Amino acid sequence: MTEGNFVDYVKIYVASGKGGRGSTHLHREKYIDKGGPDGGDGGRGGHVFIIGNKNLWTLYHLKFARHIKAGHGGDGSSSRSTGADGEDKYIEVPLGTVVRDKETNQVLFEITDDGEKKILVEGGKGGLGNWHFRSSTNQTPRYAQPGIPGQELDIILELKVLADVGLVGFPNAGKSTLLSVLTAAKPKIADYPFTTLKPNLGIVAYRDFQSFVIADIPGIIEGAAEGKGLGHYFLRHIERNSTLLFLVPADAEDIKKEYDVLLDELRRYNPEMMDKDRLIVVSKSDMLDDELKAELKEELDEAFKGIPYMFISSVAQQGLTELKDKLWKMLND
């Protein structure tokens, strides 16, 4: 999937169908010129549903669907015939989609399971035909109910990527390179900041045909929680990851400081992020000789008390098997 095709935020106007009118028909036959009422009911208006589809990864197919309207119910007719129900509309979304009311910004529901179906707006009920209003004192009612109008709603669909592990780091920390060597994903890689503008997903093949999903998130900068850089456009994708992998390059001026800035941005965006499992990975460690690595290890042992960390090199393929083992253990403990 190219970056231009990854859409994670759309606004849509949805409207259900109105119910059909009840009929005021009076029964007539060749030798019956004054039959009783036999007007049928109107059909119900169409509903608008949201349904989860595990084969979708983006909201791109809804990018230009600004208005989605269900069909109106048919009117009732003679011989107590009920009108046809209006056509229902189904909006398919990827798993992890949050549905909000645009006016109030309230979360209506989330779609997390394949085939999960929710009604967005219900169609109006059809009106009753005059047959329902006959009585001993009113044997030929010439009135029926109109159908109930449909409902309208402006909604926001917001995709939060479903992945087991989220890669967190400053721009150019080597996240896309790591994703490309751990998985079959082919993210754009270059030596300038913000090469990655959209989240990339990859499946890590593990032992015994097992696997887990890892997400490469665009680089975080200081102030991202307030919307600097790419701000809120990507921070929400980390919310669903159960494990956060903090990637800090070995040539960083202060590894502990970089980690603290990243952690603080996540905390300010959503304090619940602090409850997730964390693993710190020092990337580009092929630049370190044994002496430098030993010195750095002493510093990190003191700085990261109780937080696991490890050294890897994506280019030199060092420490990748150990990284997979560690992530698998963290995900399955």
matplotlib code that plots the C-alpha trace (Angstrom):
import matplotlib.pyplot as plt

x = [0.0, 1.4, 1.4, -1.2, -3.6, -3.4, -6.4, -7.1, -9.6, -12.8, -16.0, -19.3, -23.0, -25.3, -29.1, -31.6, -34.7, -38.1, -41.0, -43.6, -47.2, -50.1, -52.8, -56.4, -57.7, -61.3, -62.0, -63.7, -64.7, -67.1, -70.2, -68.9, -69.1, -68.8, -66.2, -64.4, -60.9, -58.0, -55.2, -51.8, -48.9, -46.0, -42.5, -39.8, -37.0, -33.5, -31.0, -27.3, -24.9, -21.2, -19.6, -16.0, -13.9, -10.5, -9.3, -9.4, -6.4, -7.4, -10.4, -9.3, -12.5, -14.6, -12.4, -14.8, -18.1, -19.3, -23.0, -24.4, -28.2, -30.4, -33.6, -37.1, -39.8, -42.5, -46.1, -48.8, -51.4, -54.7, -55.5, -53.5, -50.2, -47.3, -44.9, -41.3, -38.7, -36.1, -32.6, -30.1, -26.7, -23.5, -20.3, -17.4, -14.4, -11.1, -10.8, -9.8, -12.1, -13.6, -16.9, -17.6, -20.5, -19.0, -21.1, -20.4, -17.1, -18.6, -17.4, -20.4, -18.7, -15.6, -15.3, -12.7, -14.0, -14.4, -18.1, -19.1, -22.2, -23.7, -26.6, -25.6, -29.0, -32.3, -34.8, -38.2, -41.2, -43.8, -47.3, -50.3, -52.9, -56.6, -57.4, -56.0, -58.4, -61.8, -64.2, -67.9, -68.6, -66.2, -66.4, -64.8, -61.9, -60.4, -57.2, -53.9, -50.6, -47.7, -44.3, -41.9, -39.0, -35.5, -32.5, -29.5, -26.0, -22.6, -19.9, -16.1, -14.4, -11.0, -8.7, -6.4, -4.0, -4.4, -0.8, 0.9, 4.1, 4.4, 7.8, 8.4, 11.3, 12.5, 12.7, 15.6, 16.0, 15.9, 12.4, 11.5, 14.9, 14.1, 10.6, 12.0, 14.5, 12.1, 9.1, 8.3, 7.1, 8.8, 8.5, 10.2, 13.7, 15.9, 18.4, 16.2, 13.7, 10.0, 10.6, 7.7, 4.5, 1.9, 2.0, 3.4, 2.4, 4.5, 4.0, 7.0, 7.3, 8.3, 9.1, 6.6, 4.6, 3.6, 3.6, 2.9, 2.2, 4.5, 3.7, 6.2, 4.8, 6.1, 8.8, 7.8, 9.3, 9.2, 5.7, 3.9, 1.2, 0.3, 0.2, 3.7, 5.3, 2.6, 1.1, -2.2, -2.4, -0.3, -0.1, -3.5, -2.1, 0.1, -3.0, -3.9, -0.4, 0.1, 3.9, 5.9, 9.4, 11.4, 14.1, 17.1, 20.2, 23.6, 24.9, 22.4, 23.8, 22.0, 20.1, 18.3, 17.2, 15.8, 13.8, 12.5, 11.3, 9.5, 7.9, 6.8, 5.1, 3.1, 2.2, 0.9, -1.1, -2.7, -1.6, -2.9, 0.1, 2.2, 0.6, 1.9, 5.0, 8.1, 11.4, 14.3, 16.3, 19.6, 19.8, 22.9, 25.0, 27.3, 29.0, 30.2, 33.2, 33.3, 34.9, 32.3, 29.5, 30.7, 30.9, 27.5, 26.0, 27.3, 25.6, 22.3, 22.2, 22.2, 19.7, 17.2, 16.6, 14.0, 13.3, 14.7, 17.0, 19.1, 21.5, 20.8, 21.9, 19.3, 22.0, 24.5, 21.7, 22.9, 20.6, 17.5, 16.8, 17.1, 14.8, 12.1, 12.4, 12.1, 9.1, 7.4, 8.0, 6.6, 3.5, 2.7, 3.6]
y = [0.0, 3.4, 6.3, 8.1, 5.3, 5.1, 7.1, 7.0, 9.8, 10.6, 12.6, 11.2, 12.3, 9.3, 9.3, 6.4, 6.0, 7.3, 4.9, 4.4, 5.8, 3.5, 3.0, 4.4, 1.9, 0.6, -2.9, -3.1, -6.1, -6.7, -7.4, -5.6, -1.9, -0.9, -3.2, -2.4, -0.9, -3.0, -0.5, -2.1, -0.7, 1.2, -0.5, 0.6, 2.9, 1.4, 1.3, 2.4, -0.2, -0.2, -3.6, -4.7, -6.3, -7.9, -7.6, -3.8, -1.8, 1.7, 4.0, 4.9, 3.4, 6.0, 9.0, 10.3, 8.9, 12.1, 11.1, 7.7, 7.4, 4.3, 3.7, 4.9, 2.4, 1.7, 2.9, 0.3, -0.7, -2.6, -6.1, -5.3, -5.4, -4.0, -1.7, -2.8, -2.1, 0.5, -0.7, -0.9, 0.5, -1.1, 0.8, -1.6, -0.5, -2.0, -3.4, -0.7, 1.9, 4.4, 6.0, 9.5, 12.0, 14.9, 17.5, 16.4, 14.4, 11.7, 8.1, 6.1, 2.7, 0.9, -1.9, -4.5, -7.8, -9.2, -9.2, -7.0, -5.1, -1.9, 0.3, 3.9, 5.3, 3.4, 3.7, 5.2, 2.9, 2.5, 4.0, 1.8, 1.4, 2.2, -1.5, -1.0, 1.8, 0.1, -0.3, -0.9, 2.9, 3.7, 1.0, 2.9, 5.0, 7.1, 7.9, 6.1, 6.9, 8.6, 7.0, 8.1, 10.2, 8.8, 10.0, 12.0, 12.0, 13.5, 11.1, 10.9, 7.5, 7.3, 4.3, 3.3, 0.6, -2.8, -4.1, -6.0, -3.9, -0.2, 1.3, 4.7, 7.0, 10.3, 10.8, 9.0, 6.6, 3.6, 2.4, 1.7, -0.1, -2.4, -3.1, -4.0, -6.5, -8.1, -8.4, -8.6, -4.9, -2.5, 0.9, 4.0, 4.4, 7.5, 9.5, 12.5, 13.1, 12.3, 9.8, 7.9, 9.9, 7.2, 4.1, 0.9, -2.6, -5.7, -9.3, -10.8, -14.5, -16.4, -20.0, -22.8, -20.7, -18.2, -14.5, -11.0, -7.6, -4.6, -1.0, 1.6, 5.0, 8.3, 9.9, 11.7, 15.2, 17.2, 18.9, 16.2, 15.9, 19.5, 18.8, 19.7, 17.7, 15.2, 15.4, 13.7, 12.3, 9.3, 9.2, 7.6, 4.6, 3.7, 3.5, -0.1, -1.6, -3.8, -3.4, -0.2, -0.6, 2.6, 2.9, 5.2, 5.3, 4.5, 7.9, 9.9, 12.6, 11.4, 8.1, 8.4, 12.0, 10.9, 8.1, 10.5, 13.0, 10.2, 8.9, 12.3, 13.0, 9.7, 10.5, 14.0, 12.6, 9.8, 8.8, 5.3, 4.7, 4.4, 1.1, -0.6, -2.9, -1.1, -2.3, 0.1, -0.8, 0.9, 0.8, 1.3, -0.5, -1.8, 1.6, 0.7, -1.4, -3.7, -1.1, 1.6, -0.9, -1.9, 1.7, 2.5, -0.6, 0.6, 4.0, 2.4, -0.1, 2.9, 5.0, 2.3, 0.6, -2.1, -1.3, -3.9, -2.7, -4.3, -3.5, -4.3, -3.4, -3.7, -3.2, -5.7, -8.1, -8.1, -9.0, -9.4, -13.0, -12.0, -9.1, -11.3, -13.7, -10.8, -9.3, -12.7, -13.3, -9.9, -10.4, -13.8, -13.6]
z = [0.0, -0.9, 1.5, -0.5, -0.2, 3.6, 4.9, 8.7, 9.1, 7.1, 7.7, 6.3, 6.4, 6.8, 6.5, 7.0, 4.9, 5.8, 6.4, 3.7, 4.0, 5.0, 2.4, 2.7, 0.1, 0.3, -0.9, -4.3, -6.4, -9.3, -7.1, -4.0, -4.4, -0.8, 0.8, 4.0, 4.4, 3.2, 3.1, 3.9, 6.0, 4.7, 4.6, 7.0, 5.8, 5.2, 8.1, 7.8, 9.3, 10.0, 9.6, 10.4, 7.6, 8.6, 5.0, 5.0, 6.3, 5.5, 5.1, 1.6, 0.0, 2.0, 1.2, -1.5, 0.0, 1.5, 1.7, 2.3, 2.3, 2.7, 0.7, 1.6, 2.5, 0.0, 0.5, 1.5, -1.1, -1.4, -0.1, 3.0, 1.1, 3.0, 1.2, 0.4, 3.0, 2.1, 1.0, 3.8, 3.4, 4.8, 5.5, 5.7, 7.8, 8.9, 12.5, 14.9, 13.6, 16.1, 15.2, 16.6, 16.4, 14.5, 16.4, 20.0, 19.3, 21.5, 20.7, 19.6, 19.4, 18.1, 15.6, 16.6, 15.4, 11.9, 10.9, 13.9, 12.8, 14.4, 13.4, 12.8, 12.1, 12.1, 9.3, 10.0, 10.7, 8.1, 8.8, 9.5, 6.8, 7.3, 7.9, 11.4, 12.2, 11.4, 14.3, 14.8, 14.8, 12.0, 9.4, 6.5, 7.9, 5.1, 6.9, 7.5, 9.2, 7.4, 7.7, 10.3, 8.9, 8.8, 10.9, 9.9, 11.4, 10.7, 11.8, 11.9, 11.2, 12.8, 12.3, 15.1, 13.8, 15.4, 16.0, 18.8, 18.9, 18.2, 17.1, 18.9, 18.2, 16.9, 13.1, 11.5, 14.4, 12.1, 12.7, 9.0, 8.5, 11.5, 10.2, 6.8, 8.2, 10.7, 8.3, 4.6, 4.7, 2.3, 3.9, 2.3, 3.8, 3.4, 5.4, 6.1, 8.9, 8.4, 5.5, 7.1, 6.9, 7.5, 9.7, 8.2, 9.3, 9.1, 10.2, 12.1, 11.3, 14.5, 15.4, 14.7, 12.2, 14.8, 14.2, 15.6, 14.0, 14.4, 13.4, 12.3, 13.4, 12.0, 14.1, 17.3, 18.0, 21.2, 21.4, 19.4, 22.1, 21.3, 17.6, 16.5, 13.7, 12.7, 16.2, 16.8, 13.2, 14.3, 18.1, 18.2, 16.3, 19.3, 21.7, 20.7, 20.9, 23.9, 23.8, 22.9, 21.4, 22.0, 19.3, 20.1, 17.9, 19.4, 18.1, 20.1, 22.3, 25.4, 25.0, 28.4, 27.6, 24.2, 25.9, 28.5, 25.9, 23.9, 27.1, 28.2, 24.8, 25.1, 28.7, 27.8, 24.9, 26.9, 30.5, 29.9, 27.6, 30.8, 31.6, 28.4, 28.4, 27.2, 25.6, 24.8, 21.8, 21.0, 17.2, 14.9, 17.5, 14.8, 15.1, 18.6, 19.4, 22.4, 24.7, 23.8, 24.2, 27.6, 28.8, 27.4, 29.1, 32.4, 31.9, 30.7, 33.6, 35.9, 33.8, 33.0, 36.3, 35.9, 32.2, 29.7, 27.0, 24.3, 21.5, 17.8, 14.3, 11.5, 8.8, 10.3, 11.3, 14.9, 17.9, 15.7, 16.8, 20.5, 19.8, 18.4, 21.3, 23.8, 22.1, 21.8, 25.5, 26.5, 24.3, 25.7, 29.4]

ax = plt.figure().add_subplot(projection="3d")
ax.plot(x, y, z, "-o")
ax.set_aspect("equal")
plt.show()
